[in-house]
Amino acid sequence: MKSLYKIWRNNRSLIVFISLMCVFRSAVADWYEVPTGSMKPTIVEGDRILTDKMVYDLRVPFTKISLARISEPSAGDIIVFDSVAADNRLIKRVIGVPGDTVALVNNELIINGKKLSYDTSTDNTTNQIRIENLNGIKHLVKVDKQRSTIQSFAPITIAEDMYLAMGDNRDNSADSRMIGLVPRKELLGKAQRVIVSLNYDNYYIPRKERILKVLE
């Protein structure tokens, strides 16, 4: 006991700081590394993403127990969630919220009977970068010109406390088309901005243009 007290007395400022930091990361905000390109071009491999963990729920620190609902995810939000179906932590964009009916036809979304508007940003022999207008949020999506089995799905109506989420890299994303709808209880928070981005192909040198980049 004396040795523990001595450690506390000599290091209490550091111990308090570390404890508060752990609580902060558990319940308020955290950062996550993005290892795959499923959200390109919005998010790229090597991005460290700042996530607001209080935007949807006030939770007991170090648990997923919600004390109060603060807000509900909206179409266009980029969410971080622990997927039971995928057995992994994922980051995707909310496409459909409870009550919505969503379909996908040749990589074009139809929500509640209305097709979203698309403009071409860049075009090459293998893929296109399009500007998708989702709920008034304009963002980039990448689509392959080669047909795939995930470029279309039949209309689905979203149940209560469930969300349809997809990657912006539409033909290279394991999302609700594979793992099903995302239960609200799996949400960890809303991705807000890139803190720093490390270029894996260039000796992990930070990408200056992505530092503190706001996600849209």
C-alpha positions in Angstrom: 0.0 0.0 0.0 2.8 2.4 0.8 4.4 1.8 -2.6 1.1 2.5 -4.3 0.6 5.7 -2.2 4.2 6.8 -3.2 3.5 6.2 -6.9 0.3 8.2 -6.5 2.0 11.1 -4.6 4.8 11.3 -7.1 2.7 11.0 -10.3 -0.8 12.1 -9.4 -0.8 14.9 -12.0 0.1 12.5 -14.7 -2.4 9.8 -13.5 -5.2 12.4 -13.3 -4.4 13.6 -16.8 -4.3 10.1 -18.3 -7.5 9.2 -16.5 -9.3 12.3 -17.8 -7.9 11.6 -21.3 -9.3 8.1 -21.3 -12.7 9.3 -20.2 -12.6 12.0 -22.9 -11.8 9.5 -25.6 -14.4 7.0 -24.3 -17.4 9.3 -24.0 -16.7 12.7 -25.7 -14.4 12.4 -28.8 -11.9 10.0 -30.2 -9.8 9.4 -33.4 -9.8 6.4 -35.7 -7.4 5.2 -38.3 -8.8 4.5 -41.7 -7.1 1.4 -43.2 -9.1 0.9 -46.4 -10.3 2.9 -49.4 -14.1 2.2 -49.0 -14.8 5.9 -48.4 -12.6 7.3 -51.2 -12.5 10.0 -52.4 -13.9 11.6 -49.3 -11.6 9.6 -46.9 -8.4 7.9 -47.9 -6.2 5.3 -46.5 -4.0 6.7 -43.7 -6.5 9.4 -42.5 -6.9 9.8 -38.7 -10.5 10.8 -38.2 -11.8 12.9 -35.3 -15.2 11.5 -34.2 -17.7 13.3 -32.0 -19.0 10.6 -29.7 -21.6 12.9 -28.0 -23.4 14.0 -31.1 -26.0 11.2 -30.9 -25.9 9.9 -27.3 -24.6 10.7 -23.9 -23.1 7.5 -22.7 -21.6 6.0 -19.6 -17.8 6.2 -20.1 -16.1 2.9 -21.2 -19.5 1.4 -22.1 -22.1 1.7 -24.8 -24.9 2.4 -22.3 -26.8 5.4 -23.4 -28.0 7.8 -20.7 -29.8 10.1 -23.1 -30.4 10.5 -26.8 -29.1 13.9 -28.0 -29.9 13.7 -31.7 -30.6 11.3 -34.5 -28.3 10.5 -37.5 -29.3 12.3 -40.7 -28.8 11.3 -44.3 -25.3 12.4 -45.3 -23.7 12.0 -41.9 -20.5 10.0 -41.9 -20.8 7.5 -39.0 -18.3 5.3 -37.1 -19.8 2.1 -35.8 -18.9 -1.3 -34.4 -20.5 -3.7 -36.8 -21.5 -7.1 -35.3 -22.3 -8.4 -38.7 -18.9 -7.4 -40.1 -17.1 -8.1 -36.8 -15.2 -4.9 -37.4 -15.2 -1.1 -36.8 -16.5 0.6 -39.9 -16.9 4.2 -41.2 -19.7 4.8 -43.8 -22.1 7.4 -44.9 -25.8 7.4 -43.8 -28.0 7.0 -46.9 -31.3 6.1 -45.4 -32.9 6.8 -42.0 -35.9 5.2 -40.4 -39.0 5.5 -42.5 -37.1 6.1 -45.8 -37.5 3.8 -48.8 -34.2 3.5 -50.6 -33.3 1.8 -53.9 -30.1 1.8 -56.0 -30.2 1.5 -59.8 -26.9 1.5 -61.7 -25.2 3.3 -58.9 -27.8 6.0 -58.7 -29.8 6.3 -55.5 -33.6 6.7 -55.4 -34.9 7.8 -52.0 -38.6 7.9 -51.3 -39.3 7.7 -55.0 -37.0 10.6 -56.0 -33.7 10.0 -57.8 -30.8 12.0 -56.5 -29.0 14.4 -58.8 -25.5 13.6 -60.1 -22.9 15.6 -61.9 -19.6 14.2 -63.3 -16.5 15.6 -61.6 -13.8 13.5 -63.4 -14.0 10.6 -65.9 -11.5 8.1 -67.1 -11.5 4.7 -68.8 -12.2 2.7 -65.6 -14.2 4.9 -63.2 -16.0 8.2 -62.6 -16.0 10.6 -59.7 -19.5 12.0 -59.4 -21.0 14.8 -57.3 -23.9 13.3 -55.4 -26.5 15.6 -53.9 -27.8 13.7 -50.8 -30.3 15.6 -48.7 -28.7 18.9 -49.8 -25.2 17.6 -48.9 -23.1 17.5 -52.0 -20.2 15.1 -51.8 -18.0 13.0 -54.1 -18.6 9.3 -54.9 -16.5 7.0 -56.9 -18.1 4.5 -59.3 -16.6 1.8 -61.5 -17.6 1.6 -65.2 -17.4 -2.2 -65.1 -20.7 -3.6 -64.0 -20.8 -5.3 -60.6 -23.4 -7.1 -58.5 -23.7 -4.3 -56.0 -24.5 -1.4 -58.3 -28.3 -2.0 -57.8 -30.7 -3.2 -55.2 -34.5 -3.3 -54.9 -36.4 -0.8 -52.7 -36.1 -1.3 -49.0 -37.9 0.6 -46.2 -35.8 1.4 -43.2 -37.1 0.2 -39.9 -37.0 2.2 -36.6 -33.6 2.6 -35.1 -31.9 1.2 -38.2 -29.8 3.0 -40.9 -28.7 2.2 -44.4 -25.1 3.1 -44.7 -22.8 3.0 -47.8 -19.2 3.8 -48.7 -18.5 6.7 -51.1 -16.3 4.2 -53.0 -19.5 2.6 -54.2 -18.1 -0.5 -56.0 -15.5 -1.2 -53.3 -17.2 -1.0 -50.0 -18.5 -3.7 -47.7 -21.6 -1.8 -46.4 -25.3 -2.3 -45.9 -25.5 -4.1 -49.2 -23.5 -6.9 -47.6 -23.9 -6.6 -43.8 -27.5 -5.3 -43.7 -28.9 -2.3 -42.0 -26.9 -0.7 -39.1 -28.6 -0.8 -35.7 -28.5 2.5 -33.9 -27.0 0.8 -30.8 -23.8 0.1 -32.8 -23.1 3.8 -33.5 -20.0 5.2 -31.9 -20.3 8.7 -33.2 -20.1 11.1 -36.2 -16.9 11.6 -38.1 -16.2 15.4 -38.3 -12.7 16.0 -39.8 -9.3 14.6 -40.6 -6.8 15.2 -37.9 -3.8 14.1 -39.8 -3.2 11.8 -42.8 -0.2 9.6 -43.3 0.7 8.6 -46.9 1.4 4.8 -46.7 2.9 4.9 -50.2 5.4 7.6 -49.4 7.2 6.6 -46.1 4.2 7.6 -44.0 4.8 11.3 -44.7 1.8 13.5 -43.6 -0.4 14.8 -46.4 -0.3 18.6 -45.6 -3.5 19.2 -47.7 -5.6 16.9 -45.5 -4.6 18.2 -42.1 -7.8 19.3 -40.2 -9.8 18.8 -43.4 -13.6 19.0 -42.7 -15.5 16.0 -43.9 -18.5 16.6 -46.1 
